[in-house]
Amino acid sequence: MPEPTQTAVRLSGTNLERAADHNQRITLHAIRVQGTTTRVELARLTGLTAPAIANITKRLIADDLVHEAGQVRQGRGQPAIKLKLNPDACFAIGVNIDRDHIAIAIVNFLGETVARRAVEIDFSLPDDVRAFYRTTVKDLVEQAGIDVRRLVGIGVATPDDLGSIELAGRPQDYSTWDQTDIASLFAEPYALPVFIENDAAAAAMGEQQLGSGRHHSSAFYMLISWGLGGGFFADGTYVRGAAGRSGEIGFLNCRADDGTVEPVQQWVSLSGLSTLLQARGLGLGELFASEHSPAFEEAFDVWVEGAARRLLDPMIAVNCLLNPAAILIGGRLPLRFLERLERRLNAYLAEHAAHIPGLAPIRLAELAEDAPTVGAAILPLSHYLLPQAATLWKQDEGSEPELESAGTWMQRA
């Protein structure tokens, strides 16, 4: 899990090397957002000078991160050259470990999933995860036709306190996760750096870089998995909080149907939905089926109504305290069920929270259904190639490892 962030005010400046790396990352991201663009357009978008853009794009082309994609003819003069990202420049592996499944995905430099496999397993133990990864990942690499030298790393997304949070069905030996070195589970078959992150944070970071973050300057991400998590990004930066635990919306209290107080995630989660379904003689497996019985549809409507009521106060708090441009929903719920929750939440807030200034719309995340896995895979790409404010700052002794530049990774590869 990420180390607690420093609480002291950062006073360090930057230098030319860090600024150059940051400008390269920003240029890459501008090309990503535009799809195809020209050097003139990049200078306008980034605010960098034309000579700076010329030098940066020259390096990016030499490193095979960017390709030229034809010409744009507009009036007189030399036609402009279009630029686009090379999707096969590098690849990353993403792993999502949760209390009801394990998922592995490989994404390319565009963030597109090129291979994926998952297994539905309740409360998998470390040995289960190690075995599934080692028997699966080589097949996925071969399936995608990837040169293993272009794998930049492994990202792992998993809930904080995985082995200790009490949720429905948790077995006693599940606490072994609290003593497990998660990175060691992925030591073979590839010797790659491992980046570990909270699942909701990984989903939010992936959304920030590859989803709605390209269009919204800020957003609060709500991840519905076996538990309920959240994350917040603003101005291109994921906001961690002093102890790295920002966005923990699932631990906020709400009133249950019997009037008692309980954490929101006791209901608003797959574990909460599973408990409701079991009480009605139904199973959670039907959630992922192609057809659903009337009894299941009725039960899900009850769950949605209860979720909207329990999320009212937390959504008001998010709006008043953070004022995000949007509140995004993603997670393990299939898309049509996420849409049903989205509609009910927007209607419920319009009815009961119209007095809130700047009420943010609730929308489906673009990386909605497989967000933690894709977000995990983005972690290595982010470390080496995507914009991060941390690239500008000198790290204190004993803090996180220094971020490496794209050029450093390309030389190593």
Contacts in CASP RR format, 6 or more apart in sequence:
PFRMAT RR
TARGET T0000
AUTHOR 0000-0000-0000
METHOD contacts of the structure
MODEL  1
MPEPTQTAVRLSGTNLERAADHNQRITLHAIRVQGTTTRVELARLTGLTA
PAIANITKRLIADDLVHEAGQVRQGRGQPAIKLKLNPDACFAIGVNIDRD
HIAIAIVNFLGETVARRAVEIDFSLPDDVRAFYRTTVKDLVEQAGIDVRR
LVGIGVATPDDLGSIELAGRPQDYSTWDQTDIASLFAEPYALPVFIENDA
AAAAMGEQQLGSGRHHSSAFYMLISWGLGGGFFADGTYVRGAAGRSGEIG
FLNCRADDGTVEPVQQWVSLSGLSTLLQARGLGLGELFASEHSPAFEEAF
DVWVEGAARRLLDPMIAVNCLLNPAAILIGGRLPLRFLERLERRLNAYLA
EHAAHIPGLAPIRLAELAEDAPTVGAAILPLSHYLLPQAATLWKQDEGSE
PELESAGTWMQRA
1 160 0 8 1.000
1 196 0 8 1.000
1 197 0 8 1.000
1 198 0 8 1.000
2 196 0 8 1.000
2 197 0 8 1.000
2 198 0 8 1.000
2 201 0 8 1.000
2 240 0 8 1.000
2 244 0 8 1.000
3 399 0 8 1.000
3 400 0 8 1.000
4 242 0 8 1.000
4 243 0 8 1.000
4 244 0 8 1.000
5 240 0 8 1.000
5 241 0 8 1.000
5 242 0 8 1.000
5 243 0 8 1.000
5 244 0 8 1.000
6 396 0 8 1.000
6 399 0 8 1.000
7 242 0 8 1.000
10 393 0 8 1.000
12 393 0 8 1.000
12 394 0 8 1.000
13 392 0 8 1.000
13 393 0 8 1.000
13 394 0 8 1.000
14 22 0 8 1.000
14 392 0 8 1.000
14 393 0 8 1.000
14 394 0 8 1.000
18 391 0 8 1.000
18 392 0 8 1.000
18 393 0 8 1.000
18 394 0 8 1.000
19 392 0 8 1.000
21 391 0 8 1.000
21 403 0 8 1.000
21 405 0 8 1.000
21 406 0 8 1.000
22 387 0 8 1.000
22 391 0 8 1.000
22 392 0 8 1.000
23 46 0 8 1.000
23 48 0 8 1.000
23 52 0 8 1.000
23 56 0 8 1.000
24 56 0 8 1.000
24 59 0 8 1.000
24 60 0 8 1.000
24 405 0 8 1.000
24 406 0 8 1.000
25 385 0 8 1.000
25 386 0 8 1.000
25 387 0 8 1.000
25 388 0 8 1.000
25 391 0 8 1.000
25 406 0 8 1.000
26 46 0 8 1.000
26 48 0 8 1.000
26 387 0 8 1.000
27 42 0 8 1.000
27 46 0 8 1.000
27 48 0 8 1.000
27 53 0 8 1.000
27 56 0 8 1.000
27 57 0 8 1.000
27 60 0 8 1.000
28 60 0 8 1.000
28 65 0 8 1.000
28 66 0 8 1.000
28 85 0 8 1.000
28 385 0 8 1.000
28 386 0 8 1.000
28 406 0 8 1.000
29 209 0 8 1.000
29 386 0 8 1.000
29 387 0 8 1.000
30 37 0 8 1.000
30 42 0 8 1.000
30 45 0 8 1.000
30 46 0 8 1.000
31 37 0 8 1.000
31 42 0 8 1.000
31 66 0 8 1.000
31 83 0 8 1.000
31 84 0 8 1.000
31 85 0 8 1.000
32 85 0 8 1.000
32 110 0 8 1.000
32 210 0 8 1.000
32 214 0 8 1.000
33 214 0 8 1.000
34 41 0 8 1.000
34 45 0 8 1.000
35 84 0 8 1.000
35 85 0 8 1.000
36 69 0 8 1.000
36 82 0 8 1.000
36 83 0 8 1.000
36 84 0 8 1.000
37 45 0 8 1.000
37 82 0 8 1.000
37 83 0 8 1.000
37 84 0 8 1.000
38 72 0 8 1.000
38 80 0 8 1.000
38 81 0 8 1.000
38 82 0 8 1.000
38 83 0 8 1.000
39 50 0 8 1.000
39 53 0 8 1.000
39 54 0 8 1.000
39 57 0 8 1.000
39 80 0 8 1.000
39 81 0 8 1.000
39 83 0 8 1.000
40 50 0 8 1.000
40 80 0 8 1.000
42 48 0 8 1.000
42 53 0 8 1.000
42 57 0 8 1.000
42 83 0 8 1.000
43 49 0 8 1.000
43 50 0 8 1.000
43 52 0 8 1.000
43 53 0 8 1.000
46 53 0 8 1.000
48 56 0 8 1.000
57 66 0 8 1.000
57 83 0 8 1.000
59 407 0 8 1.000
60 66 0 8 1.000
60 406 0 8 1.000
61 67 0 8 1.000
61 68 0 8 1.000
61 83 0 8 1.000
63 89 0 8 1.000
63 406 0 8 1.000
63 407 0 8 1.000
63 410 0 8 1.000
64 86 0 8 1.000
64 89 0 8 1.000
64 410 0 8 1.000
65 85 0 8 1.000
65 86 0 8 1.000
65 89 0 8 1.000
65 90 0 8 1.000
65 109 0 8 1.000
65 385 0 8 1.000
65 406 0 8 1.000
65 410 0 8 1.000
66 83 0 8 1.000
66 84 0 8 1.000
66 85 0 8 1.000
66 86 0 8 1.000
67 83 0 8 1.000
67 84 0 8 1.000
67 85 0 8 1.000
67 86 0 8 1.000
68 81 0 8 1.000
68 82 0 8 1.000
68 83 0 8 1.000
69 82 0 8 1.000
69 83 0 8 1.000
69 84 0 8 1.000
70 81 0 8 1.000
70 82 0 8 1.000
71 79 0 8 1.000
71 80 0 8 1.000
71 81 0 8 1.000
71 82 0 8 1.000
72 79 0 8 1.000
72 80 0 8 1.000
72 81 0 8 1.000
72 82 0 8 1.000
73 79 0 8 1.000
74 80 0 8 1.000
85 109 0 8 1.000
85 110 0 8 1.000
86 109 0 8 1.000
87 108 0 8 1.000
87 109 0 8 1.000
87 110 0 8 1.000
87 112 0 8 1.000
88 108 0 8 1.000
88 109 0 8 1.000
88 150 0 8 1.000
89 108 0 8 1.000
89 109 0 8 1.000
89 150 0 8 1.000
90 108 0 8 1.000
90 109 0 8 1.000
90 150 0 8 1.000
90 151 0 8 1.000
90 152 0 8 1.000
90 381 0 8 1.000
90 384 0 8 1.000
90 385 0 8 1.000
90 409 0 8 1.000
90 413 0 8 1.000
91 106 0 8 1.000
91 107 0 8 1.000
91 108 0 8 1.000
91 109 0 8 1.000
91 114 0 8 1.000
91 144 0 8 1.000
91 146 0 8 1.000
91 150 0 8 1.000
91 151 0 8 1.000
91 152 0 8 1.000
92 106 0 8 1.000
92 107 0 8 1.000
92 151 0 8 1.000
92 152 0 8 1.000
92 153 0 8 1.000
92 154 0 8 1.000
92 155 0 8 1.000
92 377 0 8 1.000
92 378 0 8 1.000
92 379 0 8 1.000
92 380 0 8 1.000
92 381 0 8 1.000
93 104 0 8 1.000
93 105 0 8 1.000
93 106 0 8 1.000
93 137 0 8 1.000
93 140 0 8 1.000
93 151 0 8 1.000
93 153 0 8 1.000
93 154 0 8 1.000
93 155 0 8 1.000
93 192 0 8 1.000
93 377 0 8 1.000
93 380 0 8 1.000
94 104 0 8 1.000
94 105 0 8 1.000
94 106 0 8 1.000
94 107 0 8 1.000
94 154 0 8 1.000
94 155 0 8 1.000
94 156 0 8 1.000
94 157 0 8 1.000
94 373 0 8 1.000
94 374 0 8 1.000
94 375 0 8 1.000
94 376 0 8 1.000
94 377 0 8 1.000
94 379 0 8 1.000
95 102 0 8 1.000
95 103 0 8 1.000
95 104 0 8 1.000
95 129 0 8 1.000
95 133 0 8 1.000
95 154 0 8 1.000
95 155 0 8 1.000
95 156 0 8 1.000
95 157 0 8 1.000
95 186 0 8 1.000
95 373 0 8 1.000
95 376 0 8 1.000
96 102 0 8 1.000
96 103 0 8 1.000
96 156 0 8 1.000
96 157 0 8 1.000
96 158 0 8 1.000
96 199 0 8 1.000
96 202 0 8 1.000
96 370 0 8 1.000
96 372 0 8 1.000
96 373 0 8 1.000
96 376 0 8 1.000
97 124 0 8 1.000
97 129 0 8 1.000
97 156 0 8 1.000
97 157 0 8 1.000
97 158 0 8 1.000
97 162 0 8 1.000
97 182 0 8 1.000
98 158 0 8 1.000
98 159 0 8 1.000
98 199 0 8 1.000
98 225 0 8 1.000
98 226 0 8 1.000
98 332 0 8 1.000
98 372 0 8 1.000
99 122 0 8 1.000
99 123 0 8 1.000
99 159 0 8 1.000
99 162 0 8 1.000
99 167 0 8 1.000
99 170 0 8 1.000
99 174 0 8 1.000
99 225 0 8 1.000
99 226 0 8 1.000
99 227 0 8 1.000
99 271 0 8 1.000
100 120 0 8 1.000
100 121 0 8 1.000
100 122 0 8 1.000
100 123 0 8 1.000
100 225 0 8 1.000
100 226 0 8 1.000
100 270 0 8 1.000
100 284 0 8 1.000
100 332 0 8 1.000
101 118 0 8 1.000
101 119 0 8 1.000
101 120 0 8 1.000
101 121 0 8 1.000
101 124 0 8 1.000
101 332 0 8 1.000
102 118 0 8 1.000
102 119 0 8 1.000
102 121 0 8 1.000
102 124 0 8 1.000
102 128 0 8 1.000
102 129 0 8 1.000
102 132 0 8 1.000
102 133 0 8 1.000
103 116 0 8 1.000
103 117 0 8 1.000
103 118 0 8 1.000
103 119 0 8 1.000
103 370 0 8 1.000
103 372 0 8 1.000
103 373 0 8 1.000
104 116 0 8 1.000
104 117 0 8 1.000
104 118 0 8 1.000
104 132 0 8 1.000
104 133 0 8 1.000
104 136 0 8 1.000
104 137 0 8 1.000
104 140 0 8 1.000
104 373 0 8 1.000
105 113 0 8 1.000
105 115 0 8 1.000
105 116 0 8 1.000
105 370 0 8 1.000
105 373 0 8 1.000
105 374 0 8 1.000
105 376 0 8 1.000
105 377 0 8 1.000
106 113 0 8 1.000
106 114 0 8 1.000
106 115 0 8 1.000
106 116 0 8 1.000
106 140 0 8 1.000
106 141 0 8 1.000
106 144 0 8 1.000
106 146 0 8 1.000
106 377 0 8 1.000
107 113 0 8 1.000
107 114 0 8 1.000
107 374 0 8 1.000
107 377 0 8 1.000
107 378 0 8 1.000
107 381 0 8 1.000
108 114 0 8 1.000
109 381 0 8 1.000
109 385 0 8 1.000
111 210 0 8 1.000
111 374 0 8 1.000
111 377 0 8 1.000
111 378 0 8 1.000
111 381 0 8 1.000
113 370 0 8 1.000
113 374 0 8 1.000
114 144 0 8 1.000
114 146 0 8 1.000
115 140 0 8 1.000
115 141 0 8 1.000
115 143 0 8 1.000
115 144 0 8 1.000
116 140 0 8 1.000
116 370 0 8 1.000
116 373 0 8 1.000
117 136 0 8 1.000
117 139 0 8 1.000
117 140 0 8 1.000
118 373 0 8 1.000
119 132 0 8 1.000
121 128 0 8 1.000
122 169 0 8 1.000
123 169 0 8 1.000
123 170 0 8 1.000
123 171 0 8 1.000
123 174 0 8 1.000
124 132 0 8 1.000
125 173 0 8 1.000
125 174 0 8 1.000
125 176 0 8 1.000
125 177 0 8 1.000
126 176 0 8 1.000
126 177 0 8 1.000
126 180 0 8 1.000
126 182 0 8 1.000
126 185 0 8 1.000
129 185 0 8 1.000
130 185 0 8 1.000
130 186 0 8 1.000
133 185 0 8 1.000
133 186 0 8 1.000
134 188 0 8 1.000
134 189 0 8 1.000
137 189 0 8 1.000
137 190 0 8 1.000
138 189 0 8 1.000
141 148 0 8 1.000
141 151 0 8 1.000
148 190 0 8 1.000
149 413 0 8 1.000
150 413 0 8 1.000
151 190 0 8 1.000
151 192 0 8 1.000
152 192 0 8 1.000
152 193 0 8 1.000
152 380 0 8 1.000
152 381 0 8 1.000
152 384 0 8 1.000
152 409 0 8 1.000
152 413 0 8 1.000
153 192 0 8 1.000
153 193 0 8 1.000
153 194 0 8 1.000
153 195 0 8 1.000
153 380 0 8 1.000
154 186 0 8 1.000
154 190 0 8 1.000
154 192 0 8 1.000
154 193 0 8 1.000
154 194 0 8 1.000
154 195 0 8 1.000
154 380 0 8 1.000
155 194 0 8 1.000
155 195 0 8 1.000
155 196 0 8 1.000
155 197 0 8 1.000
155 202 0 8 1.000
155 376 0 8 1.000
155 377 0 8 1.000
155 379 0 8 1.000
155 380 0 8 1.000
156 182 0 8 1.000
156 183 0 8 1.000
156 186 0 8 1.000
156 194 0 8 1.000
156 195 0 8 1.000
156 196 0 8 1.000
156 197 0 8 1.000
156 376 0 8 1.000
157 197 0 8 1.000
157 198 0 8 1.000
157 199 0 8 1.000
157 201 0 8 1.000
157 202 0 8 1.000
157 203 0 8 1.000
157 372 0 8 1.000
157 373 0 8 1.000
157 375 0 8 1.000
157 376 0 8 1.000
157 379 0 8 1.000
158 182 0 8 1.000
158 196 0 8 1.000
158 198 0 8 1.000
158 199 0 8 1.000
159 165 0 8 1.000
159 198 0 8 1.000
159 199 0 8 1.000
159 200 0 8 1.000
159 225 0 8 1.000
159 226 0 8 1.000
159 227 0 8 1.000
159 229 0 8 1.000
160 198 0 8 1.000
160 245 0 8 1.000
161 178 0 8 1.000
162 174 0 8 1.000
162 177 0 8 1.000
162 178 0 8 1.000
163 170 0 8 1.000
163 174 0 8 1.000
163 175 0 8 1.000
163 176 0 8 1.000
163 177 0 8 1.000
163 178 0 8 1.000
164 175 0 8 1.000
164 178 0 8 1.000
165 227 0 8 1.000
167 226 0 8 1.000
167 227 0 8 1.000
167 265 0 8 1.000
167 269 0 8 1.000
167 271 0 8 1.000
168 271 0 8 1.000
168 272 0 8 1.000
168 274 0 8 1.000
168 275 0 8 1.000
169 271 0 8 1.000
182 194 0 8 1.000
182 196 0 8 1.000
183 194 0 8 1.000
183 196 0 8 1.000
186 192 0 8 1.000
186 194 0 8 1.000
192 380 0 8 1.000
193 380 0 8 1.000
193 383 0 8 1.000
195 376 0 8 1.000
195 379 0 8 1.000
195 380 0 8 1.000
195 383 0 8 1.000
197 205 0 8 1.000
197 376 0 8 1.000
197 379 0 8 1.000
199 223 0 8 1.000
199 225 0 8 1.000
199 229 0 8 1.000
199 372 0 8 1.000
199 376 0 8 1.000
200 221 0 8 1.000
200 222 0 8 1.000
200 223 0 8 1.000
200 229 0 8 1.000
200 230 0 8 1.000
200 231 0 8 1.000
200 247 0 8 1.000
200 372 0 8 1.000
201 230 0 8 1.000
201 231 0 8 1.000
201 238 0 8 1.000
201 240 0 8 1.000
202 371 0 8 1.000
202 372 0 8 1.000
202 375 0 8 1.000
202 376 0 8 1.000
202 378 0 8 1.000
202 379 0 8 1.000
203 221 0 8 1.000
203 223 0 8 1.000
203 231 0 8 1.000
203 330 0 8 1.000
203 331 0 8 1.000
203 365 0 8 1.000
203 367 0 8 1.000
203 371 0 8 1.000
203 372 0 8 1.000
203 375 0 8 1.000
204 219 0 8 1.000
204 221 0 8 1.000
204 223 0 8 1.000
204 230 0 8 1.000
204 231 0 8 1.000
204 232 0 8 1.000
204 233 0 8 1.000
204 238 0 8 1.000
205 233 0 8 1.000
205 238 0 8 1.000
205 375 0 8 1.000
205 378 0 8 1.000
205 379 0 8 1.000
205 382 0 8 1.000
206 367 0 8 1.000
206 371 0 8 1.000
206 374 0 8 1.000
206 375 0 8 1.000
206 378 0 8 1.000
207 213 0 8 1.000
207 219 0 8 1.000
207 221 0 8 1.000
207 233 0 8 1.000
207 328 0 8 1.000
207 365 0 8 1.000
207 366 0 8 1.000
207 367 0 8 1.000
207 371 0 8 1.000
207 375 0 8 1.000
208 219 0 8 1.000
208 233 0 8 1.000
208 236 0 8 1.000
208 238 0 8 1.000
209 378 0 8 1.000
209 381 0 8 1.000
209 382 0 8 1.000
209 386 0 8 1.000
210 366 0 8 1.000
210 367 0 8 1.000
210 374 0 8 1.000
210 378 0 8 1.000
211 365 0 8 1.000
211 366 0 8 1.000
211 367 0 8 1.000
212 219 0 8 1.000
212 326 0 8 1.000
212 328 0 8 1.000
212 363 0 8 1.000
212 365 0 8 1.000
212 366 0 8 1.000
213 219 0 8 1.000
213 233 0 8 1.000
213 236 0 8 1.000
216 324 0 8 1.000
216 325 0 8 1.000
216 326 0 8 1.000
217 234 0 8 1.000
217 235 0 8 1.000
217 236 0 8 1.000
217 325 0 8 1.000
218 232 0 8 1.000
218 233 0 8 1.000
218 234 0 8 1.000
218 235 0 8 1.000
218 322 0 8 1.000
218 323 0 8 1.000
218 324 0 8 1.000
218 325 0 8 1.000
219 232 0 8 1.000
219 233 0 8 1.000
219 324 0 8 1.000
219 325 0 8 1.000
219 326 0 8 1.000
219 327 0 8 1.000
219 328 0 8 1.000
220 230 0 8 1.000
220 231 0 8 1.000
220 232 0 8 1.000
220 247 0 8 1.000
220 318 0 8 1.000
220 322 0 8 1.000
220 324 0 8 1.000
220 326 0 8 1.000
220 327 0 8 1.000
220 328 0 8 1.000
220 360 0 8 1.000
221 230 0 8 1.000
221 231 0 8 1.000
221 232 0 8 1.000
221 233 0 8 1.000
221 328 0 8 1.000
221 330 0 8 1.000
221 365 0 8 1.000
221 371 0 8 1.000
222 228 0 8 1.000
222 229 0 8 1.000
222 230 0 8 1.000
222 231 0 8 1.000
222 249 0 8 1.000
222 327 0 8 1.000
222 328 0 8 1.000
222 329 0 8 1.000
222 330 0 8 1.000
223 229 0 8 1.000
223 230 0 8 1.000
223 231 0 8 1.000
223 330 0 8 1.000
223 331 0 8 1.000
223 371 0 8 1.000
223 372 0 8 1.000
224 268 0 8 1.000
224 269 0 8 1.000
224 270 0 8 1.000
224 329 0 8 1.000
224 330 0 8 1.000
224 331 0 8 1.000
224 332 0 8 1.000
224 333 0 8 1.000
224 338 0 8 1.000
224 341 0 8 1.000
225 269 0 8 1.000
225 270 0 8 1.000
225 331 0 8 1.000
225 332 0 8 1.000
225 372 0 8 1.000
226 269 0 8 1.000
226 270 0 8 1.000
226 271 0 8 1.000
226 332 0 8 1.000
227 250 0 8 1.000
227 265 0 8 1.000
227 269 0 8 1.000
227 270 0 8 1.000
227 271 0 8 1.000
228 249 0 8 1.000
228 250 0 8 1.000
228 264 0 8 1.000
228 265 0 8 1.000
228 268 0 8 1.000
228 269 0 8 1.000
229 247 0 8 1.000
229 248 0 8 1.000
229 249 0 8 1.000
229 250 0 8 1.000
229 265 0 8 1.000
230 247 0 8 1.000
230 248 0 8 1.000
230 249 0 8 1.000
230 250 0 8 1.000
231 238 0 8 1.000
231 239 0 8 1.000
231 246 0 8 1.000
231 247 0 8 1.000
232 238 0 8 1.000
232 239 0 8 1.000
232 246 0 8 1.000
232 247 0 8 1.000
232 322 0 8 1.000
232 324 0 8 1.000
233 239 0 8 1.000
234 322 0 8 1.000
234 324 0 8 1.000
236 387 0 8 1.000
236 389 0 8 1.000
237 388 0 8 1.000
237 389 0 8 1.000
239 246 0 8 1.000
240 246 0 8 1.000
249 264 0 8 1.000
249 314 0 8 1.000
249 318 0 8 1.000
250 263 0 8 1.000
250 264 0 8 1.000
250 265 0 8 1.000
250 268 0 8 1.000
250 269 0 8 1.000
250 314 0 8 1.000
251 263 0 8 1.000
251 264 0 8 1.000
251 265 0 8 1.000
252 263 0 8 1.000
252 264 0 8 1.000
252 313 0 8 1.000
252 314 0 8 1.000
252 317 0 8 1.000
253 261 0 8 1.000
253 262 0 8 1.000
253 263 0 8 1.000
253 264 0 8 1.000
254 261 0 8 1.000
254 262 0 8 1.000
254 263 0 8 1.000
254 264 0 8 1.000
254 267 0 8 1.000
254 309 0 8 1.000
254 310 0 8 1.000
254 311 0 8 1.000
254 313 0 8 1.000
254 314 0 8 1.000
255 261 0 8 1.000
255 262 0 8 1.000
255 310 0 8 1.000
256 262 0 8 1.000
256 266 0 8 1.000
256 267 0 8 1.000
257 306 0 8 1.000
264 310 0 8 1.000
264 311 0 8 1.000
264 314 0 8 1.000
265 271 0 8 1.000
265 272 0 8 1.000
266 272 0 8 1.000
267 276 0 8 1.000
267 303 0 8 1.000
267 306 0 8 1.000
267 307 0 8 1.000
267 310 0 8 1.000
268 307 0 8 1.000
268 310 0 8 1.000
268 311 0 8 1.000
270 284 0 8 1.000
270 287 0 8 1.000
270 332 0 8 1.000
270 333 0 8 1.000
272 303 0 8 1.000
273 284 0 8 1.000
273 287 0 8 1.000
273 300 0 8 1.000
273 303 0 8 1.000
274 283 0 8 1.000
274 284 0 8 1.000
276 299 0 8 1.000
276 302 0 8 1.000
276 303 0 8 1.000
277 283 0 8 1.000
277 284 0 8 1.000
277 286 0 8 1.000
277 296 0 8 1.000
277 299 0 8 1.000
280 295 0 8 1.000
280 299 0 8 1.000
282 293 0 8 1.000
282 295 0 8 1.000
282 296 0 8 1.000
282 299 0 8 1.000
286 292 0 8 1.000
286 293 0 8 1.000
286 296 0 8 1.000
287 296 0 8 1.000
287 300 0 8 1.000
287 333 0 8 1.000
287 334 0 8 1.000
287 337 0 8 1.000
288 334 0 8 1.000
292 300 0 8 1.000
300 337 0 8 1.000
300 340 0 8 1.000
301 340 0 8 1.000
304 340 0 8 1.000
304 341 0 8 1.000
304 344 0 8 1.000
305 344 0 8 1.000
307 341 0 8 1.000
307 344 0 8 1.000
307 345 0 8 1.000
308 341 0 8 1.000
308 344 0 8 1.000
308 345 0 8 1.000
308 347 0 8 1.000
308 348 0 8 1.000
309 348 0 8 1.000
311 345 0 8 1.000
311 348 0 8 1.000
312 348 0 8 1.000
312 349 0 8 1.000
312 352 0 8 1.000
312 353 0 8 1.000
315 327 0 8 1.000
315 345 0 8 1.000
315 349 0 8 1.000
315 353 0 8 1.000
315 362 0 8 1.000
316 349 0 8 1.000
316 353 0 8 1.000
316 356 0 8 1.000
318 324 0 8 1.000
318 327 0 8 1.000
318 360 0 8 1.000
319 327 0 8 1.000
319 353 0 8 1.000
319 356 0 8 1.000
319 358 0 8 1.000
319 359 0 8 1.000
319 360 0 8 1.000
320 356 0 8 1.000
323 358 0 8 1.000
323 360 0 8 1.000
324 360 0 8 1.000
325 360 0 8 1.000
326 360 0 8 1.000
326 361 0 8 1.000
326 362 0 8 1.000
326 363 0 8 1.000
327 360 0 8 1.000
327 361 0 8 1.000
327 362 0 8 1.000
327 363 0 8 1.000
328 362 0 8 1.000
328 363 0 8 1.000
328 364 0 8 1.000
328 365 0 8 1.000
329 338 0 8 1.000
329 341 0 8 1.000
329 342 0 8 1.000
329 345 0 8 1.000
329 362 0 8 1.000
329 363 0 8 1.000
329 364 0 8 1.000
329 365 0 8 1.000
329 368 0 8 1.000
330 338 0 8 1.000
330 364 0 8 1.000
330 365 0 8 1.000
330 367 0 8 1.000
330 368 0 8 1.000
330 369 0 8 1.000
330 371 0 8 1.000
331 338 0 8 1.000
331 365 0 8 1.000
331 368 0 8 1.000
331 369 0 8 1.000
331 371 0 8 1.000
331 372 0 8 1.000
332 369 0 8 1.000
333 341 0 8 1.000
333 369 0 8 1.000
334 369 0 8 1.000
335 364 0 8 1.000
335 368 0 8 1.000
335 369 0 8 1.000
338 364 0 8 1.000
338 368 0 8 1.000
338 369 0 8 1.000
339 364 0 8 1.000
342 362 0 8 1.000
342 363 0 8 1.000
342 364 0 8 1.000
345 362 0 8 1.000
346 361 0 8 1.000
346 362 0 8 1.000
349 356 0 8 1.000
349 359 0 8 1.000
349 362 0 8 1.000
350 359 0 8 1.000
353 359 0 8 1.000
365 371 0 8 1.000
367 374 0 8 1.000
367 375 0 8 1.000
378 386 0 8 1.000
382 388 0 8 1.000
383 403 0 8 1.000
383 404 0 8 1.000
384 403 0 8 1.000
384 404 0 8 1.000
384 405 0 8 1.000
384 406 0 8 1.000
384 408 0 8 1.000
384 409 0 8 1.000
385 406 0 8 1.000
385 409 0 8 1.000
388 403 0 8 1.000
390 400 0 8 1.000
390 403 0 8 1.000
391 403 0 8 1.000
395 401 0 8 1.000
395 402 0 8 1.000
END
